[in-house]
Amino acid sequence: MLRLLAWSLLSAAPALVSGKALALAVDRGFIAGRPAQAAGWLALFAVVSLAGAWASRQAYPWLAEVVEPMRDRLLGGVVSGMLHDAAAAPGRPDGSGAVAVARLTRQVEVVRDTVAGQLLVVSHFALTVVAVVAGSAALAPAAAALIAGPLLLSLLAFAALAPATARRQREAFAAEEELARSCADVLRALRDLVACGARDGAEREVLATVAANEAAGLALARLAGARRLIVSLGAHLPLLLVVLAAPGLVGRGLTPGAVVGVLAYLTGTLEPALRLLVQGAGTSWLRLAVAADRLAGASRPETSANGTPGDGTPGDGTPGDGIPRDRAAAPAGPFPVDGSVVLSGVCFAYGADADPVLDRLDLALRDGEHLAVVGPSGIGKSTLADVLAGVVAPDDGRVLLGGVAPARLTGPDLARARVLLPQDPYVFTGTVSENLRWLSPHAATAAVLDAVDAVGARPLVERLGGPDGHLAPAALSPGERQLIALARAHLCEARLVILDEATRHLDATAERRVEQAFRSRPGTVVTITHRIGPAARADRVLFLDGSRPRLGTHRSLLAEVPAYRRLTGEPEPDGLTAPPSGGS
């Protein structure tokens, strides 16, 4: 710090010399008819300016010696605090990861950059003010009062405005973090939110956080206009006063060169320094204060867990989180009569110029039938699941669920008609019962426990403390989250169940038990899988390989479709007579 201060003093030398050198160049050079002497004074100023620039360059390594170790210690403290907090509160909302990234990147860098800027700017401004006032007093004592008065008023106004600006900056940081958390939560659960008819509520929440972020930015912008007036008060008003008072000052013996020197102090030295302090350093200082305060809180382990039940955070199951509260209302329009599915000439592509993922696909499923959909990764299996569930509409063709097009169903009715379970299902912070009853809020406790037993989730539910136990998504393994979602789907009244790799994290025994549970349940089941076991046990298999889809039984596809046989790893048939195909 001492070395940094020493180089800063030398870098401020041009501010002290500028006005005096210009005054001597005018009075003893140009007005006296000695241009060579005027050039000498200007050359002296140029030399001092070069020395000041060189001193500024020498200050930066010592500045780095101050701010870089500080940044490393700050980063270590924030990481340590968040890790302790995560270990103590595993039920934190999933969007906290995005908030952590914002803190570790944007806010830590804000502190590092603004501390460096403050050390340079504030020291430079302080030295500049001293140089301007002292230089002006030496040249024209009467003009010094015209400069010092408005400058003092501008600094007082700047200090008075600081609390409001700090409050606005704090609100801007909070809005930024909330926007990051909200977007992360919704994007992570987007497929489930659409499938369960909660899209509109989630959209409203995200748009509300966007609007809050915009409002916080506009409030800061309005305060920026007020800071511009402070610069005018401290630098432009003295300039006007000196110009108006110049005839009287010259009449009382002040030289023209002195007047020019005072004006040089104001326009070339004080105005840029004050503008940098008020408009640049002022904002940076407030950002530094707010960011450091928030990071100080993040570096201390929290005494209570965020995201506990009923705290109103996204996904905790309380009102306002976008989770549908009531699925038992009577349908307002047509409603599927059963779990049958009909696809006629369905086409779908991701973009007008993209190759179709589904091309004129025909499929008919009876109520109660179990279909397995298999094929290489990226071939369109999940897209088919989204089309079946009404999450996306086909570009062409027709989809009927129980005789009704998904587009004719409201979001809640569509959620009651079918349920879609992805590979990474959505569970939220709350009780086990709230998660299991998400699609069936009025289900009896006995029915909830029956669903839990059916999919083999009773040991997990008992470990969590029973139906009233607390469920924290981050504390569950992927397989345990799948069991919770499977029990939820088994409990609901939907007659069409679409399992998109929904048992991928379960072992073979658990997977077979889940299959048996859904076979015993009324309705149709579509299982999208990479495993051969579910395909072998399904009533029919739809094989997608990028060419013509093939529909049949497991044995018929083994016998008739070499690509399916290769996918399953079965050897070439030796004299096997294939049973009749299941049709298409």
C-alpha positions as CSV (number, residue, x, y, z in Angstrom):
1,M,0.0,0.0,0.0
2,L,2.9,2.4,0.8
3,R,4.5,1.7,-2.6
4,L,1.1,2.1,-4.3
5,L,0.6,5.5,-2.5
6,A,4.1,6.7,-3.5
7,W,3.6,6.0,-7.2
8,S,0.1,7.6,-7.0
9,L,1.6,10.8,-5.6
10,L,4.0,11.0,-8.5
11,S,1.2,10.2,-11.0
12,A,-0.8,13.2,-9.7
13,A,2.0,15.7,-10.5
14,P,0.6,16.7,-13.8
15,A,-2.6,17.8,-12.1
16,L,-0.6,20.2,-9.9
17,V,1.6,21.5,-12.6
18,S,-1.0,21.9,-15.5
19,G,-2.6,25.2,-14.5
20,K,0.6,26.9,-13.3
21,A,2.5,25.9,-16.5
22,L,-0.2,27.2,-18.7
23,A,-0.5,30.5,-16.8
24,L,3.3,31.1,-17.1
25,A,3.2,30.1,-20.8
26,V,0.5,32.8,-21.4
27,D,1.8,35.6,-19.2
28,R,5.6,35.2,-19.7
29,G,5.5,33.7,-23.1
30,F,2.7,34.5,-25.6
31,I,1.6,37.9,-24.1
32,A,5.2,39.0,-23.5
33,G,6.0,38.1,-27.1
34,R,8.4,35.3,-26.2
35,P,7.0,32.2,-27.9
36,A,10.2,30.2,-27.1
37,Q,9.7,30.7,-23.4
38,A,6.0,29.7,-23.8
39,A,7.1,26.6,-25.5
40,G,9.5,25.9,-22.7
41,W,6.8,26.0,-20.1
42,L,4.6,23.8,-22.2
43,A,7.5,21.4,-22.7
44,L,8.0,21.2,-19.0
45,F,4.3,20.3,-18.6
46,A,4.7,17.6,-21.2
47,V,7.7,16.1,-19.4
48,V,5.8,16.1,-16.1
49,S,2.8,14.4,-17.8
50,L,5.1,11.7,-19.2
51,A,6.5,11.2,-15.7
52,G,3.0,10.9,-14.3
53,A,2.0,8.3,-17.0
54,W,5.1,6.3,-16.2
55,A,4.3,6.5,-12.4
56,S,0.7,5.3,-13.2
57,R,2.2,2.3,-15.0
58,Q,4.4,1.5,-12.0
59,A,1.4,1.5,-9.7
60,Y,-0.4,-1.4,-11.3
61,P,1.9,-4.3,-10.1
62,W,1.6,-3.1,-6.5
63,L,-2.2,-2.8,-7.0
64,A,-2.2,-6.4,-8.1
65,E,-0.3,-7.4,-4.9
66,V,-3.1,-5.9,-2.9
67,V,-6.3,-7.1,-4.8
68,E,-5.3,-10.6,-6.1
69,P,-4.6,-12.2,-2.7
70,M,-7.8,-10.5,-1.4
71,R,-9.8,-12.1,-4.3
72,D,-8.3,-15.5,-3.5
73,R,-9.2,-15.3,0.1
74,L,-12.7,-14.1,-0.7
75,L,-13.3,-16.9,-3.2
76,G,-12.1,-19.5,-0.7
77,G,-14.4,-18.1,2.0
78,V,-17.4,-18.1,-0.2
79,V,-16.8,-21.7,-1.5
80,S,-16.3,-22.9,2.1
81,G,-19.5,-21.2,3.3
82,M,-21.6,-22.6,0.5
83,L,-20.3,-26.1,0.9
84,H,-21.0,-26.0,4.6
85,D,-24.5,-24.7,3.9
86,A,-25.1,-27.4,1.3
87,A,-24.1,-30.1,3.6
88,A,-26.2,-28.8,6.4
89,A,-29.3,-28.1,4.2
90,P,-29.5,-30.7,1.5
91,G,-33.1,-29.7,0.8
92,R,-32.1,-26.4,-0.8
93,P,-34.1,-25.6,-4.0
94,D,-32.4,-26.9,-7.1
95,G,-31.9,-23.4,-8.5
96,S,-29.3,-22.6,-5.8
97,G,-26.7,-24.0,-8.1
98,A,-27.3,-21.1,-10.5
99,V,-27.1,-18.6,-7.6
100,A,-23.8,-20.1,-6.5
101,V,-22.4,-19.6,-10.0
102,A,-23.5,-16.0,-10.0
103,R,-21.8,-15.4,-6.7
104,L,-18.6,-17.2,-7.5
105,T,-18.2,-15.5,-10.9
106,R,-20.0,-12.2,-11.2
107,Q,-20.1,-11.0,-7.6
108,V,-16.5,-12.1,-6.7
109,E,-15.2,-10.5,-9.8
110,V,-17.2,-7.3,-9.0
111,V,-15.4,-7.1,-5.7
112,R,-12.0,-7.7,-7.2
113,D,-12.4,-5.2,-10.0
114,T,-14.1,-2.5,-8.0
115,V,-11.5,-2.7,-5.1
116,A,-8.8,-2.2,-7.7
117,G,-10.7,0.7,-9.3
118,Q,-11.5,2.3,-6.0
119,L,-7.9,2.3,-4.8
120,L,-6.8,4.1,-8.0
121,V,-9.8,6.4,-8.6
122,V,-10.3,7.6,-5.0
123,S,-6.6,8.2,-4.4
124,H,-6.4,10.0,-7.7
125,F,-9.4,12.1,-7.0
126,A,-8.2,13.1,-3.6
127,L,-4.8,14.1,-4.9
128,T,-6.5,15.9,-7.8
129,V,-8.7,18.0,-5.5
130,V,-5.8,19.0,-3.4
131,A,-3.8,19.9,-6.5
132,V,-6.6,21.9,-8.1
133,V,-7.5,23.9,-4.9
134,A,-3.9,24.5,-4.0
135,G,-2.9,25.5,-7.6
136,S,-5.9,27.7,-8.0
137,A,-5.3,29.4,-4.6
138,A,-1.7,30.0,-5.6
139,L,-2.7,31.6,-9.0
140,A,-5.9,33.4,-7.9
141,P,-6.9,33.3,-4.2
142,A,-10.3,34.9,-5.0
143,A,-11.1,32.2,-7.6
144,A,-10.3,29.4,-5.1
145,A,-13.5,30.2,-3.2
146,L,-15.6,30.0,-6.4
147,I,-14.2,26.5,-6.9
148,A,-14.3,25.1,-3.4
149,G,-17.9,26.0,-2.5
150,P,-19.7,24.2,-5.4
151,L,-17.3,21.3,-5.1
152,L,-18.1,20.8,-1.5
153,L,-21.8,21.0,-2.2
154,S,-21.5,18.4,-4.9
155,L,-19.6,16.0,-2.6
156,L,-22.3,16.5,0.1
157,A,-25.0,15.7,-2.5
158,F,-23.1,12.7,-3.7
159,A,-22.9,11.4,-0.1
160,A,-26.6,12.1,0.5
161,L,-27.5,10.1,-2.7
162,A,-25.4,7.1,-1.7
163,P,-27.9,5.4,0.6
164,A,-30.6,5.4,-2.0
165,T,-28.2,4.2,-4.7
166,A,-27.0,1.4,-2.3
167,R,-30.5,0.3,-1.8
168,R,-31.3,0.2,-5.5
169,Q,-28.0,-1.7,-6.1
170,R,-28.9,-4.2,-3.5
171,E,-32.3,-4.7,-5.0
172,A,-30.7,-5.2,-8.4
173,F,-28.4,-8.0,-7.1
174,A,-31.3,-9.7,-5.3
175,A,-33.4,-9.5,-8.6
176,E,-30.5,-10.9,-10.5
177,E,-30.1,-13.9,-8.2
178,E,-33.9,-14.6,-8.1
179,L,-34.0,-14.5,-11.9
180,A,-31.1,-17.1,-12.1
181,R,-32.8,-19.3,-9.5
182,S,-36.3,-19.1,-11.1
183,C,-35.0,-19.8,-14.7
184,A,-32.9,-22.8,-13.4
185,D,-35.8,-24.3,-11.5
186,V,-38.3,-23.9,-14.4
187,L,-35.9,-25.1,-17.1
188,R,-34.9,-28.1,-15.1
189,A,-38.5,-29.1,-14.6
190,L,-39.9,-27.8,-17.8
191,R,-41.0,-31.1,-19.3
192,D,-42.8,-32.1,-16.1
193,L,-44.4,-28.7,-15.8
194,V,-45.8,-28.9,-19.3
195,A,-46.9,-32.5,-18.9
196,C,-48.7,-31.7,-15.7
197,G,-50.5,-28.6,-16.9
198,A,-48.5,-26.2,-14.7
199,R,-46.9,-24.4,-17.7
200,D,-48.9,-21.2,-17.3
201,G,-48.1,-20.8,-13.6
202,A,-44.4,-21.4,-14.2
203,E,-44.4,-18.9,-17.1
204,R,-46.0,-16.2,-14.9
205,E,-43.4,-16.7,-12.2
206,V,-40.5,-16.4,-14.6
207,L,-41.9,-13.4,-16.3
208,A,-42.5,-11.8,-12.9
209,T,-38.8,-12.2,-12.0
210,V,-37.8,-10.8,-15.4
211,A,-40.0,-7.8,-14.8
212,A,-38.6,-7.3,-11.3
213,N,-35.0,-7.5,-12.7
214,E,-36.0,-4.9,-15.4
215,A,-37.5,-2.6,-12.8
216,A,-34.4,-2.8,-10.6
217,G,-32.2,-1.8,-13.6
218,L,-34.4,1.1,-14.5
219,A,-34.3,2.4,-11.0
220,L,-30.5,2.4,-11.1
221,A,-30.6,4.2,-14.4
222,R,-32.7,7.0,-13.0
223,L,-30.2,7.5,-10.2
224,A,-27.4,7.7,-12.8
225,G,-29.1,10.9,-14.2
226,A,-29.0,12.4,-10.8
227,R,-25.3,11.7,-10.5
228,R,-24.8,13.6,-13.8
229,L,-26.3,16.7,-12.1
230,I,-23.8,16.3,-9.2
231,V,-20.9,16.5,-11.7
232,S,-22.4,19.7,-13.2
233,L,-22.7,21.2,-9.7
234,G,-19.1,20.4,-8.7
235,A,-17.2,21.2,-12.0
236,H,-19.4,23.1,-14.5
237,L,-20.9,25.6,-12.0
238,P,-17.4,26.7,-10.8
239,L,-16.3,27.0,-14.4
240,L,-19.3,29.3,-15.1
241,L,-18.6,31.4,-12.0
242,V,-15.0,31.9,-12.9
243,V,-15.8,32.9,-16.4
244,L,-18.4,35.4,-15.1
245,A,-16.1,36.8,-12.5
246,A,-13.0,36.9,-14.8
247,P,-13.5,40.6,-15.8
248,G,-13.6,41.7,-12.2
249,L,-10.7,39.5,-11.2
250,V,-8.6,40.9,-14.0
251,G,-9.6,44.4,-13.0
252,R,-8.2,43.7,-9.5
253,G,-4.8,42.7,-10.8
254,L,-5.3,39.1,-11.8
255,T,-3.3,38.2,-15.0
256,P,-5.0,36.7,-18.0
257,G,-2.6,33.7,-17.7
258,A,-3.9,33.1,-14.2
259,V,-7.5,33.0,-15.4
260,V,-6.5,30.6,-18.2
261,G,-4.6,28.5,-15.6
262,V,-7.6,28.3,-13.3
263,L,-9.9,27.3,-16.2
264,A,-7.4,24.6,-17.2
265,Y,-7.5,23.2,-13.6
266,L,-11.3,23.1,-13.9
267,T,-11.8,21.7,-17.4
268,G,-8.7,19.5,-17.8
269,T,-8.2,18.2,-14.3
270,L,-11.1,18.6,-11.8
271,E,-14.1,17.9,-14.2
272,P,-12.7,14.5,-15.4
273,A,-11.7,13.4,-11.9
274,L,-15.1,14.4,-10.4
275,R,-17.0,12.7,-13.2
276,L,-15.0,9.5,-12.7
277,L,-15.6,9.6,-9.0
278,V,-19.4,10.3,-9.1
279,Q,-20.4,8.4,-12.2
280,G,-17.9,5.6,-12.3
281,A,-16.3,5.2,-8.8
282,G,-19.6,6.0,-7.1
283,T,-21.4,3.2,-8.9
284,S,-18.5,0.8,-8.4
285,W,-18.3,1.6,-4.7
286,L,-21.9,0.8,-4.2
287,R,-21.7,-2.4,-6.2
288,L,-18.7,-3.3,-4.1
289,A,-20.5,-2.6,-0.8
290,V,-23.6,-4.6,-1.9
291,A,-21.6,-7.5,-3.4
292,A,-19.3,-7.8,-0.4
293,D,-22.2,-7.7,2.0
294,R,-24.0,-10.5,0.1
295,L,-20.8,-12.6,-0.2
296,A,-20.1,-12.1,3.5
297,G,-23.4,-13.8,4.1
298,A,-22.7,-16.5,1.7
299,S,-19.3,-17.2,3.3
300,R,-20.9,-17.9,6.7
301,P,-22.7,-21.3,7.1
302,E,-26.4,-20.7,7.5
303,T,-28.2,-21.5,10.7
304,S,-31.4,-22.7,9.0
305,A,-32.0,-24.5,5.8
306,N,-33.3,-22.6,2.8
307,G,-36.2,-24.2,1.0
308,T,-37.8,-25.8,4.0
309,P,-41.5,-26.6,3.7
310,G,-43.7,-23.6,3.4
311,D,-41.0,-21.0,2.8
312,G,-42.5,-20.0,-0.5
313,T,-39.3,-20.9,-2.5
314,P,-39.9,-22.3,-6.0
315,G,-40.8,-26.0,-5.9
316,D,-41.5,-26.3,-2.2
317,G,-45.2,-27.1,-2.8
318,T,-46.6,-23.9,-1.3
319,P,-48.9,-21.6,-3.2
320,G,-47.3,-19.5,-5.9
321,D,-44.7,-22.1,-6.9
322,G,-46.5,-23.1,-10.1
323,I,-47.4,-26.6,-8.9
324,P,-51.0,-27.5,-9.7
325,R,-53.0,-27.6,-6.5
326,D,-56.2,-29.4,-7.6
327,R,-56.5,-32.2,-10.2
328,A,-60.0,-33.4,-9.2
329,A,-62.1,-30.7,-10.9
330,A,-64.6,-32.0,-13.4
331,P,-63.5,-31.6,-17.0
332,A,-65.0,-28.6,-18.7
333,G,-64.9,-30.1,-22.2
334,P,-64.4,-33.5,-24.0
335,F,-62.4,-36.0,-21.9
336,P,-60.7,-39.2,-23.0
337,V,-63.0,-42.2,-22.4
338,D,-60.0,-44.6,-21.8
339,G,-56.3,-45.0,-22.3
340,S,-56.3,-45.9,-26.0
341,V,-54.0,-44.0,-28.4
342,V,-54.3,-43.4,-32.1
343,L,-51.5,-41.7,-34.2
344,S,-52.3,-41.2,-37.9
345,G,-49.7,-39.9,-40.3
346,V,-47.8,-38.0,-37.5
347,C,-44.9,-35.9,-38.7
348,F,-42.6,-33.8,-36.5
349,A,-39.3,-32.0,-37.1
350,Y,-37.3,-29.5,-35.0
351,G,-37.4,-26.6,-37.4
352,A,-38.7,-26.0,-40.9
353,D,-35.5,-27.1,-42.6
354,A,-34.7,-30.0,-40.3
355,D,-35.1,-33.6,-41.2
356,P,-38.3,-35.1,-39.7
357,V,-37.8,-37.0,-36.4
358,L,-41.2,-38.7,-36.9
359,D,-42.3,-39.2,-40.5
360,R,-45.9,-40.3,-41.3
361,L,-46.0,-42.5,-38.2
362,D,-49.2,-44.6,-37.7
363,L,-49.8,-46.3,-34.3
364,A,-52.9,-47.7,-32.6
365,L,-52.9,-48.9,-29.0
366,R,-55.8,-50.5,-27.2
367,D,-56.8,-49.5,-23.7
368,G,-54.8,-51.6,-21.3
369,E,-52.0,-52.5,-23.8
370,H,-48.3,-52.3,-22.9
371,L,-46.1,-51.0,-25.6
372,A,-42.3,-50.7,-25.5
373,V,-40.5,-48.2,-27.7
374,V,-36.8,-49.0,-28.5
375,G,-34.2,-47.7,-30.9
376,P,-30.8,-46.1,-30.9
377,S,-30.1,-42.9,-28.9
378,G,-31.3,-39.7,-30.6
379,I,-33.7,-41.5,-33.0
380,G,-36.9,-39.8,-31.7
381,K,-38.2,-41.9,-28.8
382,S,-38.5,-39.0,-26.4
383,T,-40.0,-36.9,-29.1
384,L,-42.6,-39.6,-29.6
385,A,-43.3,-39.5,-25.9
386,D,-43.8,-35.8,-26.0
387,V,-46.2,-36.0,-28.9
388,L,-48.2,-38.8,-27.2
389,A,-48.4,-36.7,-24.0
390,G,-49.4,-33.5,-25.9
391,V,-46.3,-31.7,-24.7
392,V,-45.6,-30.8,-28.3
393,A,-48.0,-30.8,-31.3
394,P,-47.1,-32.7,-34.4
395,D,-46.4,-30.7,-37.6
396,D,-48.8,-32.9,-39.5
397,G,-51.1,-35.8,-38.7
398,R,-53.5,-36.6,-35.9
399,V,-53.2,-37.7,-32.3
400,L,-56.1,-39.0,-30.3
401,L,-56.0,-39.9,-26.6
402,G,-59.1,-41.9,-25.7
403,G,-60.8,-40.5,-28.8
404,V,-59.9,-36.8,-28.0
405,A,-57.2,-34.7,-29.5
406,P,-54.8,-33.3,-26.8
407,A,-55.2,-29.8,-28.2
408,R,-58.9,-29.9,-27.2
409,L,-58.0,-30.6,-23.6
410,T,-57.1,-27.9,-21.0
411,G,-53.8,-28.2,-19.1
412,P,-55.4,-29.7,-16.0
413,D,-57.6,-32.1,-18.0
414,L,-54.6,-33.3,-20.1
415,A,-52.7,-33.9,-16.8
416,R,-55.6,-36.0,-15.6
417,A,-55.8,-38.0,-18.9
418,R,-52.1,-39.0,-19.1
419,V,-48.9,-38.9,-17.1
420,L,-45.4,-38.6,-18.5
421,L,-42.4,-39.6,-16.4
422,P,-38.9,-38.6,-17.8
423,Q,-35.6,-40.2,-16.9
424,D,-34.9,-37.5,-14.3
425,P,-38.4,-36.8,-12.8
426,Y,-39.3,-33.7,-10.9
427,V,-39.6,-34.0,-7.1
428,F,-39.7,-30.9,-4.9
429,T,-38.9,-29.9,-1.4
430,G,-41.8,-30.7,0.9
431,T,-43.3,-33.8,2.5
432,V,-43.3,-37.2,1.0
433,S,-47.2,-37.0,0.9
434,E,-47.1,-33.7,-1.0
435,N,-44.9,-35.2,-3.7
436,L,-46.9,-38.4,-4.0
437,R,-50.3,-36.5,-4.1
438,W,-49.1,-33.9,-6.6
439,L,-51.4,-35.3,-9.3
440,S,-54.0,-36.7,-6.9
441,P,-54.3,-34.1,-4.1
442,H,-57.4,-35.8,-2.6
443,A,-56.1,-39.4,-2.6
444,A,-56.7,-41.3,0.6
445,T,-53.7,-42.3,2.7
446,A,-54.5,-45.9,2.1
447,A,-54.4,-45.4,-1.6
448,V,-51.1,-43.5,-1.3
449,L,-49.6,-46.4,0.7
450,D,-50.9,-48.9,-1.8
451,A,-49.2,-47.1,-4.6
452,V,-46.0,-46.9,-2.6
453,D,-46.1,-50.7,-2.0
454,A,-47.0,-51.5,-5.6
455,V,-43.8,-49.9,-7.0
456,G,-41.6,-51.1,-4.1
457,A,-41.0,-47.7,-2.5
458,R,-42.1,-48.6,1.0
459,P,-38.5,-48.9,2.4
460,L,-37.7,-45.5,1.0
461,V,-40.8,-43.8,2.4
462,E,-40.2,-45.3,5.8
463,R,-36.6,-44.1,5.8
464,L,-37.8,-40.6,5.0
465,G,-40.2,-40.7,8.0
466,G,-43.4,-41.9,6.4
467,P,-45.9,-39.9,4.3
468,D,-45.4,-36.9,6.6
469,G,-41.6,-37.1,6.4
470,H,-39.5,-34.3,4.9
471,L,-38.3,-34.9,1.3
472,A,-35.2,-33.0,0.0
473,P,-34.5,-33.7,-3.7
474,A,-30.8,-33.2,-3.3
475,A,-30.7,-35.9,-0.6
476,L,-32.2,-38.6,-2.9
477,S,-30.3,-40.7,-5.4
478,P,-31.6,-40.7,-9.0
479,G,-33.2,-44.1,-8.4
480,E,-35.0,-42.9,-5.3
481,R,-36.4,-39.9,-7.1
482,Q,-37.6,-42.2,-9.8
483,L,-39.4,-44.4,-7.2
484,I,-41.2,-41.3,-5.8
485,A,-42.3,-40.3,-9.3
486,L,-43.4,-43.8,-10.2
487,A,-45.5,-44.1,-7.0
488,R,-47.0,-40.7,-7.9
489,A,-47.9,-41.8,-11.4
490,H,-49.3,-45.1,-10.1
491,L,-51.5,-43.2,-7.7
492,C,-53.0,-40.8,-10.2
493,E,-56.1,-41.5,-12.3
494,A,-54.5,-41.0,-15.7
495,R,-55.4,-43.9,-18.1
496,L,-52.3,-43.4,-20.2
497,V,-48.8,-43.7,-18.6
498,I,-45.7,-42.8,-20.6
499,L,-42.4,-44.0,-19.0
500,D,-39.5,-42.3,-20.8
501,E,-36.5,-44.2,-19.3
502,A,-38.3,-43.7,-16.0
503,T,-36.8,-46.9,-14.6
504,R,-33.2,-46.4,-15.9
505,H,-31.7,-46.0,-12.5
506,L,-33.4,-49.0,-11.0
507,D,-32.0,-52.5,-11.0
508,A,-33.6,-55.3,-12.9
509,T,-35.6,-56.7,-10.0
510,A,-37.0,-53.3,-9.1
511,E,-37.7,-52.5,-12.8
512,R,-39.7,-55.7,-13.2
513,R,-41.7,-55.0,-10.0
514,V,-42.6,-51.5,-11.4
515,E,-43.7,-53.1,-14.7
516,Q,-46.0,-55.5,-12.8
517,A,-47.4,-52.6,-10.8
518,F,-48.4,-50.7,-13.9
519,R,-49.8,-53.9,-15.6
520,S,-52.1,-54.4,-12.7
521,R,-53.3,-50.8,-12.9
522,P,-56.1,-49.9,-15.3
523,G,-54.9,-48.1,-18.5
524,T,-52.3,-48.2,-21.2
525,V,-48.5,-48.1,-20.6
526,V,-45.9,-46.9,-23.1
527,T,-42.4,-47.6,-22.0
528,I,-39.4,-46.0,-23.8
529,T,-36.3,-48.0,-22.9
530,H,-32.8,-49.0,-23.9
531,R,-33.1,-52.3,-22.0
532,I,-34.1,-55.5,-23.6
533,G,-36.0,-56.8,-20.6
534,P,-39.0,-54.4,-20.7
535,A,-39.2,-54.9,-24.5
536,A,-39.3,-58.7,-24.1
537,R,-42.1,-58.5,-21.6
538,A,-44.2,-55.9,-23.4
539,D,-47.3,-56.8,-25.4
540,R,-45.9,-55.1,-28.5
541,V,-42.6,-53.3,-29.4
542,L,-42.2,-50.3,-31.7
543,F,-38.7,-50.2,-33.1
544,L,-37.4,-46.8,-34.4
545,D,-34.2,-46.8,-36.4
546,G,-34.5,-43.8,-38.7
547,S,-36.1,-45.6,-41.6
548,R,-39.6,-47.2,-41.5
549,P,-40.8,-47.8,-38.0
550,R,-41.5,-51.5,-37.3
551,L,-44.2,-52.7,-34.9
552,G,-44.6,-56.2,-33.6
553,T,-43.9,-58.6,-30.8
554,H,-40.4,-59.0,-29.4
555,R,-40.0,-62.4,-31.0
556,S,-41.4,-61.3,-34.4
557,L,-39.0,-58.4,-34.5
558,L,-36.1,-60.6,-33.6
559,A,-37.0,-62.9,-36.5
560,E,-37.8,-60.3,-39.1
561,V,-35.8,-57.1,-38.4
562,P,-31.9,-57.6,-38.4
563,A,-31.4,-54.1,-36.9
564,Y,-33.6,-54.9,-33.9
565,R,-31.8,-58.2,-33.4
566,R,-28.4,-56.4,-33.5
567,L,-29.7,-53.8,-31.0
568,T,-30.7,-56.5,-28.6
569,G,-27.4,-58.4,-29.0
570,E,-29.3,-61.6,-29.9
571,P,-27.5,-64.1,-32.2
572,E,-28.7,-64.8,-35.7
573,P,-31.7,-67.1,-35.7
574,D,-31.0,-70.7,-36.8
575,G,-34.1,-72.1,-38.5
576,L,-36.4,-70.1,-36.2
577,T,-39.9,-69.6,-37.7
578,A,-41.2,-66.2,-36.7
579,P,-44.7,-66.0,-35.3
580,P,-47.1,-63.7,-37.2
581,S,-46.2,-60.0,-36.9
582,G,-48.3,-57.8,-34.6
583,G,-49.1,-55.4,-37.4
584,S,-48.5,-51.7,-37.8
